[in-house]
Structure formats: structure tokens, C-alpha cells
Amino acid sequence: SLELYYKSKYIFEILKSKDDLNKSKLFIKKAITLDNQFVEAKTLYGQILHRLGNFDKAESVLLESQELASIEKYSQGKSDAYRGLQVLYSDMGQYDKSRFYIEKAIKIQIKLNNNIFEARLRLDYANLLNHIGDLQLSIEQNKQAISLLKELEEERLIGISSAVLHNIYYTMFMYNDAIKHGKIALSIFKKLEMQSYEGRIIVLMAETYSCIGNFNVMNDLLNDSK
């Protein structure tokens, strides 16, 4: 069962086509057949069903997974199921439910003192808050995530979170703050050779510089990206 789970998880994480998604589904269903109490397998199955667009079935499986984790007093399993439910409900436009589950997941990770999982959940929470227009709290969640990520030296995620902060400050017309975080993101993306991210942040920063009338820096950024 464990081997089938890891096969499914590997395929799910490197998806290139719908065929891959169906292969992942096949392996995880076999894993669950062998062990119907396998919390992680059920959570992954729910995530796969979500990606396949079967929202109702995904919801049922993820709720079953979190219930099983609760019965077994398996905190990490509950947190993973909650995260799956958060993403699902967000995609369904049910933001109150999505927020309910992401907050529960974060509380578990704080108790477990698992900084990397907590940071990733806070980034998810920040994205959700962007959708519902709570920008100040989104900024707070991003900054808390970055603080945790700095301790872990997770530069990739720091870069992504900094880029998100750039975008939030831009929408709030706080251009100096936007540029500050954009520079951090750009530096990290260049260092890690994250070219697609680098290209996007350059375009966004160029637009920010144009808003404050600094067309020389705007042009320099765009020229350097060519």
C-alpha cells in the first residue's frame, strides 16, 4: 500500500497530462483498497479527484480523511486533509469554509512546531485573503511566512512570497513598499535562475516604476530582461 501511495504521489507532483492524473488515481485507489485506514492516501485521492473536477466526490473523500485522522488522533493527517479542503472550497468559491479549514490547519502546525508546513499554509492563507479582499491580513500572513522561511533558508518560497507582497502593495497604491519587495523577489529569482518568475516580476516592477514616473528605471528593467 505504501509503495502504491508513493507512486501515485510522485506522478501527482510532476503532472504533465490528464493521463498522468488518471495513472495517479489508479495507483492511489489500489493503495486504499489494500489499506482503507490510510489517511495520507485518502487525502491524496481527494486532491486527485479535485484536480479531475469531481468536486463532490473530492469533498466526501477529504472529509472522510479528516474524520479518520481525528479518530486516530493523527494531527498531521488532519492538517493535510484540512489543507485539501481549503483548496477545494476556495476553487468552489466557498471562501468562508476555505478560511475555516486553513485556520484549523495552521493552528495544528503551530502546535506541532512544524515551521515549513506552517509557512506554506500561511502562504495559502494569504492567497485566499487576496481573493476575499482582506489585503492587510494577507500582508500580515505573508510577512509571518517569510519570517519562518528565513529561519529555514527557503529562498524560493521567500521570493514567491515577496512577489505576492509586491502585487498587494501595488493594488493598494503603496508603490515604494511594492518596489522594496519586488527587488527582494527579483534578486532571489535571478540567483536561483527562476526565469519564468523573474520575467513576470520584471514586468510588474516596470509597471510600478511607471506609476511613480521613473521611466528610466522602468526602461532599464525591460531592457535587461531582453
Disulfide bonds with the S-S distance in Angstrom:
none
